[in-house]
Structure formats: structure tokens, C-alpha cells
Amino acid sequence: MTDDTSPEACRVRFAGRIAAELNEIADTSAQTGSDRKPVMLDQQSVGRLSRMDALQGQAMAKAMPGRRDGRARALLAALERLETGEFGWCDDCGEFIGFPRLELDPAVMRCVSCAR
């Protein structure tokens, strides 16, 4: 593992990964649209508990797009930081965040010390 913190090294290392995660988010959003549709009441085939489970599943499916959108915004901001050469540097203290932390989450904006 290299310690090269240059913008080009970061771009090479993380741009593809960030783009791949953004594509995955878009694909998942497209595939789960039907999960957010209204739950139909059919008391002949669905009991009360089954309907409650279906409603809970629908509520969770409705909450996911917001989380996915937030993650997509964070990843787009990381791509912007890659382009400007600011990627990998802590927003608070200005030190390099470190590749192990960036490998866990390339959208992270603070080093471990400042994140505490």
C-alpha cells in the first residue's frame, strides 16, 4: 500500500470505486420502486399481522431512497474533492485522513481524531 497522498494517486485509487457505488445506488433505486407502492388491503388472503408486516416493509422501503440520496450526495461531493485535489484531507485539521479510513468510506471528510 502506497503512502502517496497526491491528488492523482487518490484519483486513481478512488474515482472508479466512487463511480461504481453511485451506479449501484442508481440501479438499486430503479429496482426497488415497486416496494414503495401502497399495500393493498385484501382481508381474504392477508391476515392482520401479514398486513402489518407488509406496511412495515413498505415504510422501510420508503425511507431507503432518502438514505440512498444522502449517500449519493456524499459520494458526488467526494468526486468533486477528487477533481479539486482536496480529497483525503481532513476538513477540520487539514491532515491527510489516511488510506485505511478512506478505503472504509471514500466519502469521509474528517480524520479519526477530528471525527471523535
C-alpha positions in Angstrom: 0.0 0.0 0.0 1.5 3.3 -1.0 1.6 6.4 1.1 1.4 8.8 -1.9 -1.2 11.4 -0.9 -1.1 13.3 -4.2 -4.4 14.2 -5.9 -3.5 12.0 -8.8 -2.8 9.0 -6.6 -6.1 9.5 -4.8 -8.0 9.9 -8.1 -6.5 6.7 -9.5 -7.3 4.8 -6.3 -10.8 6.0 -5.5 -12.6 7.5 -8.6 -13.6 4.2 -10.0 -14.8 2.9 -6.7 -16.9 6.0 -6.0 -18.4 5.9 -9.6 -19.2 2.2 -9.1 -21.0 2.9 -5.8 -23.0 5.7 -7.4 -24.1 3.3 -10.2 -25.1 0.7 -7.7 -27.2 3.3 -5.8 -29.0 4.2 -9.1 -29.6 0.6 -10.0 -31.0 -0.2 -6.6 -33.3 2.8 -6.7 -34.7 1.7 -10.0 -35.2 -1.9 -8.9 -37.0 -1.1 -5.6 -39.7 1.2 -6.9 -42.4 -1.4 -6.6 -41.6 -1.9 -2.9 -42.8 1.6 -2.1 -46.2 1.2 -3.7 -49.3 1.2 -1.5 -50.1 -2.0 0.4 -53.5 -3.3 -0.8 -56.0 -4.5 1.8 -57.2 -7.9 0.9 -58.6 -9.5 4.1 -59.4 -12.7 2.2 -55.7 -13.5 1.6 -53.8 -11.3 4.0 -54.3 -11.5 7.8 -53.8 -8.6 10.2 -50.2 -9.5 11.1 -49.2 -10.1 7.5 -50.6 -6.7 6.6 -48.7 -5.1 9.4 -45.5 -6.8 8.1 -46.3 -5.5 4.6 -46.8 -2.0 5.9 -43.6 -2.1 7.9 -41.7 -3.3 4.8 -43.3 -0.5 2.8 -42.3 2.1 5.4 -38.7 0.8 5.3 -38.7 0.8 1.5 -40.0 4.4 1.5 -37.2 5.5 3.9 -34.4 4.0 1.8 -34.4 6.5 -1.1 -33.6 9.3 1.4 -30.7 7.4 2.8 -29.5 6.5 -0.8 -29.8 10.1 -1.9 -27.8 11.2 1.1 -25.1 8.7 0.3 -25.1 9.7 -3.4 -24.7 13.4 -2.4 -21.7 12.5 -0.2 -20.1 10.4 -3.0 -20.7 13.2 -5.5 -19.0 15.6 -3.1 -16.1 13.2 -2.8 -15.8 13.1 -6.6 -15.7 16.9 -6.6 -13.0 16.9 -3.9 -11.0 14.4 -6.1 -11.2 16.9 -9.0 -10.1 19.8 -6.9 -7.3 18.0 -5.1 -9.0 18.3 -1.7 -9.9 14.6 -1.4 -8.4 12.8 1.5 -7.6 15.9 3.6 -9.5 16.5 6.9 -11.9 19.4 6.7 -11.1 20.3 10.4 -7.4 19.9 10.9 -6.1 19.7 7.3 -4.1 16.5 7.9 -4.3 13.6 5.5 -7.2 11.3 6.6 -5.3 8.1 5.7 -5.9 5.4 3.1 -7.3 2.8 5.6 -10.1 5.2 6.7 -10.8 6.2 3.1 -10.9 2.6 2.0 -13.7 2.0 4.5 -15.6 5.1 3.3 -14.3 7.3 0.5 -16.9 9.9 1.3 -15.5 10.6 4.8 -14.4 14.2 5.3 -12.6 14.0 8.7 -9.7 12.1 10.2 -10.3 9.8 13.1 -9.1 12.3 15.7 -11.4 15.1 14.4 -14.4 12.7 13.9 -14.4 11.9 17.7 
